[in-house]
């Protein structure tokens, strides 16, 4: 494959960077971390007007008709400035599954609203165990006439407090394997019996506890096939992992550029600190890790765009690398900056904390290395 962006992608990247540097200053990032909503409706509207919400959806549903690789170009720039809000939950965690597995009626009812920014959606997957496995799905959905009744608690649901719809992963039956009996339901977030509480997080991201108490959902809201939803979940997690990788590479590039500029300007003993081998080599290691992350993420995004058979393995390779990379680059950036890098006033702390949460989002390095190991040994086929 060609690892260079094509002309349209370069234009998209340039326009995204110019727009976000103006519209999403660090002041806004800090304000939204403390804000109850966690995002700016004004910025959200502007993102929709640019067509970013509809980027990966077909034109017949109000979208732009671009590829997942194109989306990662935008996500990289969003990660570079730490855009707050429910973009990834709405587009990747909910919108993409609806496009892939929804009925025609579901697509026409929801995707145009997602594409124009009028619908915010999210995914409710994790539970108390925090595991990315079918065996961890214990929230039950029981049949009641033509409806399902959901009871149980979902944790760390992104932006559920502002969502219009929640794509909920539940267990509707038991089979020979834990993968059998998993079902996805599209739930109107305003349904009676849903209680949402925003959890306190390291970065100010709005992750929620969502309690379902006797919540009735029509059978027509099943996404895909009853009891056979695990394959859809796996696809969601793969795409979410690569989306997070794109976000991380954007943030890491900002850290690298900021750190190198500081090393060129900061003087010690009458010369720039970047002239000292210890600092120069640290910056070189940062550059190597970032460049590797960019290439590996582009490959994984390309594999998803092309429905390549190795897309799942590529997603895990990328997430395993990027989880470690972002953490290392953030730490090294602070080391080069010295004491000033540890202060709240310096923007580096925003990236350092985000590196930690991104490391574990959708599976940390250890989890994805185990997936890669299973794939190359044949255990994951």
N, C-alpha and C positions, 0 to 999 in steps of 0.2 A: 504494500500500500504506500501511497504518498503521504508522508508525515507533514507536509506543508499544507496550510489552509488554502482553500481556493479563493478566488477573487471575491466572491460574495461573502465568504466567511470572514475574510480580512476586513471587508467593509462593515460587517455586522459587529466584529470585535472592536473596531475603531469607534464606531458610533456608540456602542454600549459603554465603552470606557469614557468617552467624552460626556455622555449623558449622566452616568453614575457619579463621576467625580464632581459634577456640578450639583446634582440633585440629592446625593446621599453622602454628605460630609460626616465626619466622625461625631460631630455634635448631635446629629440625628440618631446615629447608632446608640449613643449613650442615653439620649432621651427616651428612645423606644425600649431600651432595656429596663427602664424604670416605669414606663407607661403600662397601664393595665391591659390595653389592647395589644401592645407589642408591635404595632406597625402603623405606618402613616397612610390613611385613606387617600390623601392627595397624591403621594408617590405611587400607591397601588393603582390609582386611576391612570396615571401617566404611563406606567408599565403596560397596562392593558391597551392604551391608545397606541403604543409602539408596536403592538401585536405580539409581545413576548409570551403572554399567557396562551395564545393560540398557535404558537410557533410550530408545535409538533402535532397539530390536529389538522385533518383534511379541510380543504376549502368548503366542502359541502356542509360542514358543521360549524362554519364560521371561523375556521383556522387559516393558517398560512400555508401549510403543507410542506414544512421543512422536516429535516431529519433529527434524530436524537443527537447526532454529532453536532448539528447546528445549535441545539439547545445547550450542550455543554460549553460551547463558545461563550454564550451569554452567562451561564452559571459561573464560569471562571472569572468573568469580570464582576459578577455579583459577589463572589467570595473575596475578591480583591478589596472591595470596600465594605464588606460585611453587611450587605443589605438585610435589614430586619423584615420579618413578615412571612406570610404563609405561601410563598411562591412554590417551593418544592413540594410541600404537602398537597397543594391544590393540583398542580400540573403533573407531577411525577407519581406521587403516592395514590392519588385518586383518579385524576383525569386519564392518565395512560391506561390503567386497568379497565376503565369504563370503555375506552376506545377498543381495547384488545378483546374484551370478553363480554361486553354489554350487548343487550338486544338493540335492534334498530330504534325502538321506542325510547330506551334508556339513553342512547347516544344523542338522539334529537332533543330529548328533554333536558339533558344536563351539559353536554359538551359546549353548545353555543354560549351558555352562561359562564362556563369556566373560561372560554376563549375571550369573552369580552370583559371579564373581571367582575361580573355581577354575582357569581357564585364562588364561595370559598369552601373548599372541601379538605378532608384529611383522612388518614388511615388509623384505625384503632387495632393494634396488633399485640403489643407486648402486655404481659401480665406479671403477676408477682415474682415469678421466677426469673424474668428478664431474658429468657432464652429465645433464640431465633430458630425454634424447632416446632414441628407439628405437635409433638408430645406436650408442649407448654401451653397449648390452646385448651383451656378448660371452661371458659365462659360458654354457657349453654344456650341454645336456641331450641325451644320446644314448640311443636305444632299446636295450634289452637284454631281449628276450622281452616280458614283460608289465610291465616296469619301465623307469624312466629312470635313467640314471647321470649325476649332476651333478659337474662338475669346474670349479673356478675360485674366485675370491675376490670377495666383496662387502664394501664398506666403509661405515662410518658407519651401521651397522644399529642402530637404537635398542633398547636393553635386550635384545639377543639373548642375553646371558649368563644371563638369568633366564627366558627365553621357553620355553614348552612347544611352540609351533609357530612356524615361520617361513614366511611367504608369500614364496616366492622367484620373482623375475622372471628368466627364462632365455631363451636362444635355442635353439629346437629345429629350426629350418630357415631357409632363405634364400628370399626372394621377390624380386619386382620392386622393392619398396620395403623399407626397413629395418623398417617397421611389421609386415610379414609375417614370420611365424616366431617371434614373441614369445609365450611361454607362461608362465602362472603355475602354480606347483606348491605345494601345501601339504606342508610338510616337518616331520616330527616332529623337534624340536630334539635329541632324544637318539639319533638315528640314528648308527650307526657311520660315522666319516669326517668328522664335523663338528668343526672346531676353532674356538673363539671366544676372542677376546682383546679386553678392554676398552681403548679408546684414551684417552689423556690429552686432556681437553677444557678449554676456557676456564672453563666454568661448573660442571664436575663432572657434567654430564649423561653418562649411560652409553651412548656410541656405540661400536659394536664392529666389529672386523674378523672376518668369518666366512669361513673357508676350507673349501670342500667338496672332499674327496678321495675320489673313487670312491664317492659317496653314492648309494645305491639308494632310489628313491622309486616306489611303485606307480603305475601309469597311472591308477588310480581317484582319485588325489589331484590331478588336473588341475582347476584352477578355471576354468570356462568352456570354451572350445573350443581344442583343440590348435592352436597357431600363430596364434591370433587373439585374443591377450590384450591387445594394446596399447590397445584402447578401454577395457578395464577399468582399466588402469594410468592412463590420462588422467583417468578419473573419480576414482581414488584420489588423484591429485596435486591435483585441483581441491578435493576435500573436505578434504584435509590442509592446503592453503594457507589455506582459510577458517577451519579449526580453529585454525591458528597465528595468524591475524588476531584471532580472539576472545581468544586467550591474550594477545596483545600489547596489545589495548585494555584488558584488565584490569590489566596491569602499568602501562600508561601512566596510567591513572586513579589508581592508588596514588601514582605519582610526582607527578602534578599536585596531588593533595590534600595530600600531604606537603610539597611545595614551597610551596604557597600558605599553609599553616598556619605554616611557618617564616618566610615573608616577613611575616606579620602579627605574629609574636612577636619576631623578631630586631630589636633596636634599634641604630641608628647615628645619631650626632649628635642623640640624644634623641628619635628617632621611628622607627617601624617601617620596615624597608627596602622594604616593599611600597608605601610612599607615594612612592618615587622612581620617576620615569618609566621609567628603564632596566629596573628590576626588574619594574614593573607591566606594561610592554609585553611583556617576555619571558614572563611568566605568561599574558598574554592570548593570545600566539601559541601557547603550549602548549595552552591550552583550545580554541582554534580547531582545531588539528590533531587533538586527541583527539575532539572532537565529530564531526568529519568521519569519523574512523575508525570510531566507533560506528555511525554511520548507514550507511556503505558496507559494513561487515561484516554488519550486519543484513540489508541488501538481498541480499548474496551468499548468506547462509545461507537466506533466504527462497526465493531462486531455486533453490537445491539442493533444499530441502524440497518445492518445487512441481514439480520436474523441468522448470523453465523452459528453453526453447531457448537462452537467453542466460546460463545458469548458469556456463558455462566462462569467458565473457568477464567476467562479474561477479566471479568468483573472482580473475581476474588483475588487474582494476581494484583490488579490495580489497587484494590482497597487495602490489601496487606502491605503494599509498598507505601502508599500515600499516608496510611495511619501512622507509620513510623516516621516518614519524611517530614510531615508537618510539625510533629512534636520536636524532632531534632532541629529543624530550621528555626522554629520559634525560640527554643532554648539557646541556640547559638547566637541568634540575633540579640537576645538580651545580654548574653555574655560579652559580645563585642561592644555593646552600648555601656556596659558597666552599671554603676548604681542607678543612673538615670533611667535605664531600661526597666527597672523594677517599680518605678513610681506609677501611681494612678494617672498622673497627668500625661504620661507618654502613651501613645496609642498602641505600642507593642503589647501592653498587657491585655488588650482586647483580643489580639490574635493568639497570644499564648493560651488564654483560657479557651478560646474557640478550638484551638488545636487539640486540647484535651477532650472536649466533648465530641469533636469530629472523629477522634481516634476510635471511640467506642460506638459511634452511631452506625447502625446497620452491620455490626460485627467488627470487632477489633482485629488486629493483625494475627493474633493466635487463631481466632475462629476461622479466618479466611485462609491461613496457611494449612489448616486441617482440611479445608475443602479442596485446596489445590492438591494436597497429598492424596486425598481420596480419588481425585480425578485422574492423576497420573498413574496411580496404581490400579485403576480400574474399579475401585470400590464405589466411586461416585457415579458410575455409568448405569 
